[in-house]
Amino acid sequence: MRRRGLLIHHWQEENKEMAQRKGVLLVAVAGLSGKTYPAGTPVIIRGGGASVDAFVGGDWLPLAWWEFAPTADETPEGR
């Protein structure tokens, strides 16, 4: 049981480093719910590398690197 607790703690520590960020879909993608989100839909992205987890509301969208583009967290003043 102690080993399991250590693994969970390690996983939690790794995920602290993977902050969520904003992005936008570049292509239509189906979520886990079955709903299809069109290109241009804003998403919250977690993870990195060739595939990431994205969320629209509570719906999960597993994305490949080419299906989304990161966006700025804040819009500069005057735009």
N, C-alpha and C positions, 0 to 999 in steps of 0.2 A: 504494500500500500504506500510505503514511503517513496518508492521509485515513481509511482504514478503521480504523487504530489509534486515531486521534483520536475517531472516532465511538464505538468500543467504550469508550474511556476515559470519554467524556461519558455514555454509557448507564450505566456502572458508578457514576459519581458521582451521577447522578440516583437510582438505586436504593438508594444508601446512605441517602438521606433518607426512603425509603418503608419504614419499619420494619414488621415484621410485628406483628400484634396478634391477640387472641383474639376469637372471635365464636361465634354459635350460629345454626343454620339455622332460619328461620321457616316454611319449606315444604319438602316433599320435593324433592330435587335429584339428578339423575343425574350421576355423575362421568365422567371421560374413560374409565375402565375399563368403564363400563356399569352399575356397581353404583349403586343408588338409595339415598341416605341420607335418613332420615326427619327431619321437623321435630324440633328439639331436639338434633341432632347437633352437638357442638363442632367448630369449624373454626379453622384459622390463616388469617388474611386478610393479603393484601399488595396494595398499591395504594390508590387512592382515586377518588372521583368516582362516576359513575353505574354503573360496573361495576368489579368487583375480581376478583382471583384468590384462590381459597380452596383449602385443602388439608386432606384427611383422610388421615393417614398419608402415603403418597406419591401419592395420587389427587388429580388436579386437578379443581376445580369452578369453572367460570366463573360468577360470580354477578352478578345485577342488584342495585341498592341495596335493593330491597324483599324480597329473599330471605334476608337475614340481619340480625342485630342484634349490635352490639358488646357484649362483656362485659368486666367488670373483670379486670385481670391478676392481682390479688391479692384474696383474700377478707379483709375486715377481721376482726380478732380478735374473738372473742365471738359469731361467727355460725356 
